[in-house]
Amino acid sequence: MPALLVIALCGCGGGSGPVQVTGAPTPTGAAAASCRALLAALPDSLGKGLDRREVSPPGVFAAAYGKAPVVLTCGADGVPATYQKTSDVAQVNDVSWFSEDASGRTRLSTPTRRPQVTMLLPGDAQPWDLLVAVASAVRAHTTSTVPETPAP
């Protein structure tokens, strides 16, 4: 399956202007509707210094937070090239996140959810609180591809 695209970012204006996002996914149909709903449901802030910022171009399937910035996208096809079904994932509020290095940044993705969500973090970011902050929106507007295990 195709690898996730790298998001090219330009936090122009010292963190005060729109974040230019290129290479973001372009989902269609039901995936696009789910992504629009997810982006609308995301919080206005992910924590101290991580207020939501405008993204450009308008209509891109992305949200940005903070000066560095943290960028969340929705609708990527496939899974990361390094992801395997046996890969370690972090389970945060019923959402599984796969982590990988992306040229000095950390890329977190939800390879077991559709549409897939990806977060690109600055190298020094601590992801736990960020993942908690977005978990309810991700859970509400994406679907797990992992069959539920019946209770014993």
Backbone hydrogen bonds in HBPLUS format (Angstrom, degrees):
<---DONOR---> <-ACCEPTOR-->    atom                        ^
c    i                          cat <-CA-CA->   ^        H-A-AA   ^      H-
h    n   atom  resd res      DA  || num        DHA   H-A  angle D-A-AA Bond
n    s   type  num  typ     dist DA aas  dist angle  dist       angle   num
A0008-ALA N   A0022-THR O   3.25 MM  14  5.30 156.0  2.32 136.6 142.4     1
A0022-THR N   A0008-ALA O   3.29 MM  14  5.30 151.2  2.38 143.5 149.6     2
A0020-GLN N   A0010-CYS O   3.35 MM  10  5.21 169.9  2.36 135.9 134.9     3
A0016-SER N   A0013-GLY O   3.26 MM   3  5.40 151.3  2.35 102.8 111.0     4
A0019-VAL N   A0054-GLU O   2.87 MM  35  6.33 158.8  1.91 148.1 149.8     5
A0056-SER N   A0019-VAL O   2.87 MM  37  5.91 152.9  1.95 149.6 144.8     6
A0021-VAL N   A0056-SER O   2.82 MM  35  6.07 167.2  1.84 172.6 177.1     7
A0032-ALA N   A0028-THR O   3.32 MM   4  4.71 155.1  2.38  99.5 103.3     8
A0033-ALA N   A0029-GLY O   3.13 MM   4  6.51 157.5  2.18 150.2 156.7     9
A0034-SER N   A0030-ALA O   2.91 MM   4  6.15 160.1  1.95 151.1 156.4    10
A0035-CYS N   A0031-ALA O   2.90 MM   4  6.09 157.7  1.95 147.0 153.4    11
A0036-ARG N   A0032-ALA O   2.89 MM   4  6.13 159.9  1.93 151.4 156.6    12
A0037-ALA N   A0033-ALA O   3.05 MM   4  6.26 161.2  2.08 147.6 152.6    13
A0038-LEU N   A0034-SER O   2.87 MM   4  6.09 156.4  1.93 148.8 156.0    14
A0039-LEU N   A0035-CYS O   2.88 MM   4  6.08 169.9  1.89 156.3 158.2    15
A0040-ALA N   A0036-ARG O   3.00 MM   4  6.18 153.7  2.07 144.8 152.2    16
A0041-ALA N   A0037-ALA O   3.01 MM   4  6.16 137.5  2.20 140.7 151.9    17
A0041-ALA N   A0038-LEU O   3.04 MM   3  5.07 127.0  2.34  96.4 110.8    18
A0052-ARG N   A0044-ASP O   2.72 MM   8  5.16 158.7  1.76 156.3 149.0    19
A0046-LEU N   A0050-LEU O   2.91 MM   4  5.29 162.1  1.94 141.7 146.0    20
A0050-LEU N   A0047-GLY O   2.90 MM   3  5.22 154.6  1.97 139.3 136.7    21
A0066-GLY N   A0051-ASP O   2.97 MM  15  5.37 158.9  2.02 149.0 147.1    22
A0053-ARG N   A0064-ALA O   2.76 MM  11  5.35 162.5  1.79 146.2 145.9    23
A0060-VAL N   A0057-PRO O   3.19 MM   3  5.86 152.2  2.27 141.6 141.0    24
A0062-ALA N   A0060-VAL O   2.81 MM   2  5.50 136.6  2.00 105.7  92.4    25
A0074-CYS N   A0061-PHE O   3.20 MM  13  5.75 146.9  2.31 146.7 147.5    26
A0063-ALA N   A0072-LEU O   2.80 MM   9  5.19 146.0  1.92 148.1 157.4    27
A0072-LEU N   A0063-ALA O   2.82 MM   9  5.19 163.5  1.84 154.9 160.6    28
A0065-TYR N   A0070-VAL O   2.81 MM   5  5.08 148.8  1.91 148.4 157.2    29
A0070-VAL N   A0065-TYR O   2.82 MM   5  5.08 166.9  1.84 154.7 157.2    30
A0071-VAL N   A0120-LEU O   3.04 MM  49  5.21 162.8  2.07 145.1 150.1    31
A0120-LEU N   A0071-VAL O   2.76 MM  49  5.21 160.0  1.80 152.2 158.6    32
A0073-THR N   A0118-THR O   2.74 MM  45  5.21 157.6  1.79 151.9 159.7    33
A0118-THR N   A0073-THR O   2.95 MM  45  5.21 162.2  1.98 141.3 145.2    34
A0075-GLY N   A0116-GLN O   2.76 MM  41  5.17 153.3  1.83 154.2 162.4    35
A0083-TYR N   A0080-PRO O   3.00 MM   3  5.30 160.5  2.04 112.5 118.9    36
A0087-SER N   A0084-GLN O   2.87 MM   3  5.07 167.5  1.88 116.1 119.4    37
A0090-ALA N   A0097-TRP O   2.81 MM   7  5.09 160.7  1.84 150.5 151.2    38
A0097-TRP N   A0090-ALA O   2.81 MM   7  5.09 158.9  1.86 141.7 148.8    39
A0092-VAL N   A0095-VAL O   2.83 MM   3  5.23 171.0  1.84 151.9 151.0    40
A0095-VAL N   A0092-VAL O   3.03 MM   3  5.23 142.0  2.18 106.7 117.9    41
A0098-PHE N   A0109-SER O   2.77 MM  11  5.23 163.5  1.79 153.2 158.6    42
A0109-SER N   A0098-PHE O   2.89 MM  11  5.23 149.3  1.99 140.7 150.9    43
A0100-GLU N   A0107-ARG O   2.93 MM   7  5.37 143.3  2.06 146.5 157.9    44
A0107-ARG N   A0100-GLU O   2.84 MM   7  5.37 177.3  1.84 169.7 169.8    45
A0102-ALA N   A0105-ARG O   2.77 MM   3  4.98 161.1  1.81 149.7 146.7    46
A0105-ARG N   A0102-ALA O   3.21 MM   3  4.98 151.4  2.29  99.1 107.5    47
A0106-THR N   A0121-LEU O   3.01 MM  15  5.08 156.5  2.07 136.4 143.6    48
A0121-LEU N   A0106-THR O   2.77 MM  15  5.08 170.9  1.78 156.0 159.1    49
A0108-LEU N   A0119-MET O   2.79 MM  11  5.08 167.2  1.81 155.3 159.5    50
A0119-MET N   A0108-LEU O   2.71 MM  11  5.08 160.2  1.75 151.2 157.2    51
A0110-THR N   A0117-VAL O   2.97 MM   7  5.47 137.2  2.15 155.0 164.3    52
A0113-ARG N   A0110-THR O   3.09 MM   3  5.55 147.0  2.20 128.3 125.1    53
A0145-THR N   A0112-THR O   2.78 MM  33  5.21 160.5  1.81 141.5 141.0    54
A0114-ARG N   A0143-THR O   2.81 MM  29  5.22 150.3  1.90 141.7 151.2    55
A0143-THR N   A0114-ARG O   2.75 MM  29  5.22 160.5  1.79 142.3 148.0    56
A0125-ALA N   A0122-PRO O   3.06 MM   3  5.45 167.9  2.07 119.9 123.6    57
A0130-LEU N   A0127-PRO O   2.99 MM   3  5.16 115.5  2.42 104.5 121.3    58
A0131-LEU N   A0127-PRO O   2.88 MM   4  6.04 159.7  1.92 168.1 174.8    59
A0132-VAL N   A0128-TRP O   3.01 MM   4  6.31 156.0  2.07 152.9 160.0    60
A0133-ALA N   A0129-ASP O   2.98 MM   4  6.14 154.3  2.05 141.7 148.6    61
A0134-VAL N   A0130-LEU O   3.21 MM   4  6.53 140.7  2.38 143.0 151.8    62
A0135-ALA N   A0131-LEU O   3.01 MM   4  5.85 125.6  2.31 141.7 154.8    63
A0138-VAL N   A0134-VAL O   3.03 MM   4  6.23 164.2  2.06 160.1 165.3    64
A0139-ARG N   A0135-ALA O   2.82 MM   4  5.97 170.6  1.83 159.6 162.1    65
A0140-ALA N   A0136-SER O   2.96 MM   4  6.01 157.2  2.01 142.3 148.8    66
A0141-HIS N   A0137-ALA O   3.10 MM   4  6.12 141.7  2.25 144.4 152.6    67
A0142-THR N   A0138-VAL O   3.02 MM   4  5.74 116.3  2.44 150.0 157.4    68
